[in-house]
Amino acid sequence: EVLVVKSEHRSYPYWCEKTETSGVFCLKQMVKTIRRRLDGLWAYWKHDKLTSASQEGFNNKIGWLTRQAYGYHNEIYLHLRFITYLIYP
């Protein structure tokens, strides 16, 4: 598969160069962070801005329900709580 290079991709190195020579510390840190995460950023735009945010939220909710379940007398009640959350988030 060929990745089409848009004008934004060509202006990025120019922006990085100007930012690094600006002397502004926060901007230099931002360029450093963006360069470290560049593959993930390009993948985000390449794949129609697909993220795993909904799955992360669901996993966090399950973790929260599990922490709330300490002290339950049986596992069946915990499973009922999971099912209730799935039906009524």
Secondary structure per residue as TSV (DSSP state, phi and psi in degrees):
chain	resnum	aa	ss	phi	psi
A	1	E	-	360.0	135.2
A	2	V	-	-96.9	127.9
A	3	L	-	-90.3	119.7
A	4	V	-	-76.0	129.0
A	5	V	-	-91.7	114.3
A	6	K	-	-89.4	172.3
A	7	S	H	-62.7	-29.4
A	8	E	H	-63.1	-36.5
A	9	H	H	-67.9	-33.8
A	10	R	H	-76.4	-30.7
A	11	S	H	-81.2	-16.4
A	12	Y	H	-60.0	-49.9
A	13	P	H	-60.2	-36.8
A	14	Y	H	-63.5	-45.2
A	15	W	H	-61.3	-43.2
A	16	C	H	-60.7	-44.6
A	17	E	H	-62.4	-46.4
A	18	K	H	-65.5	-38.4
A	19	T	H	-67.4	-41.7
A	20	E	H	-65.8	-31.6
A	21	T	H	-88.1	-3.1
A	22	S	H	-71.9	-27.2
A	23	G	-	86.6	0.2
A	24	V	-	-86.3	116.7
A	25	F	H	-60.3	-45.1
A	26	C	H	-60.8	-40.4
A	27	L	H	-67.8	-38.2
A	28	K	H	-62.3	-42.0
A	29	Q	H	-63.5	-38.9
A	30	M	H	-64.2	-43.1
A	31	V	H	-61.0	-42.7
A	32	K	H	-61.4	-43.4
A	33	T	H	-65.5	-45.0
A	34	I	H	-62.2	-41.8
A	35	R	H	-63.3	-38.2
A	36	R	H	-65.5	-32.7
A	37	R	T	-107.3	15.3
A	38	L	H	-61.0	-41.9
A	39	D	H	-59.5	-42.9
A	40	G	H	-66.5	-37.3
A	41	L	H	-66.5	-44.4
A	42	W	H	-63.0	-40.7
A	43	A	H	-63.2	-37.1
A	44	Y	H	-59.3	-46.7
A	45	W	H	-76.2	-33.4
A	46	K	H	-66.1	-35.3
A	47	H	T	-104.0	44.3
A	48	D	T	53.9	41.0
A	49	K	T	55.8	42.0
A	50	L	-	-82.3	128.9
A	51	T	-	-131.2	170.8
A	52	S	S	-103.9	24.7
A	53	A	H	-61.2	-41.4
A	54	S	H	-66.3	-38.4
A	55	Q	H	-66.8	-40.2
A	56	E	H	-62.0	-42.2
A	57	G	H	-62.5	-42.1
A	58	F	H	-63.3	-44.7
A	59	N	H	-62.0	-39.4
A	60	N	H	-63.6	-39.8
A	61	K	H	-65.1	-42.7
A	62	I	H	-61.9	-42.4
A	63	G	H	-62.0	-41.0
A	64	W	H	-63.8	-45.5
A	65	L	H	-62.2	-38.3
A	66	T	H	-65.5	-41.3
A	67	R	H	-65.0	-35.6
A	68	Q	H	-69.1	-21.0
A	69	A	T	-80.7	-6.8
A	70	Y	T	-59.5	126.3
A	71	G	T	101.1	-9.0
A	72	Y	-	-66.6	147.4
A	73	H	S	-79.7	-23.9
A	74	N	-	-149.0	164.2
A	75	E	H	-75.2	-23.0
A	76	I	H	-61.5	-40.3
A	77	Y	H	-63.0	-39.4
A	78	L	H	-61.6	-44.5
A	79	H	H	-63.5	-37.5
A	80	L	H	-62.9	-38.0
A	81	R	H	-63.9	-41.4
A	82	F	H	-60.1	-47.6
A	83	I	H	-64.0	-41.4
A	84	T	H	-60.1	-42.0
A	85	Y	H	-64.2	-38.2
A	86	L	H	-65.2	-35.9
A	87	I	H	-81.2	-43.6
A	88	Y	-	-122.8	79.2
A	89	P	-	-70.5	360.0
